[in-house]
């Protein structure tokens, strides 16, 4: 009666080795274009199929990571103005 018991819960869908490889790949600058790209990578590399919600839970909650999706930028953007804006914004938030 005095022993504390806890349920084992459901086992993780990925082995520690695959989880480490996924984490390393997410840390790379190119990352992934989204969760579907991660699904394709897992299928092609490790022959593992995971559902979107399962994969989201692993990447978002367990690894605290996000796929790096490059957002489109306007062709009219002036890079020097963008740098000046960022400097001013940073200065305003600090000062």
C-alpha positions, 0 to 999 in steps of 0.5 A, a space after each residue: 500500500 505504501 509503494 507509489 506506482 505509476 503507469 509506464 505510458 505509451 512508448 515513444 514512436 522513435 528510437 533514441 538514435 532516430 530522435 537524436 538524428 532528427 534533433 541534429 537535422 532540425 538544428 541545421 540551418 536548412 532545417 525542414 520546410 514543414 512537418 510533411 518534409 520531416 515525414 518524407 525524410 523519416 520515411 526515406 531515411 528510416 522507413 518510419 511512417 508517423 502521423 502528423 499529430 504524433 510528429 508534431 508532438 515529438 518535434 514541438 513538445 519533446 524537442 522544443 523545435 520548429 521546422 524552419 520555413 523560409 518566408 518569401 520577401 518582397 522584391 521591392 525590399 531595400 536591404 539597407 532600409 531593412 537593416 536600419 529599421 532593425 537597428 532602430 527597433 532594437 534601440 527603441 526596445 532596449 532604450 
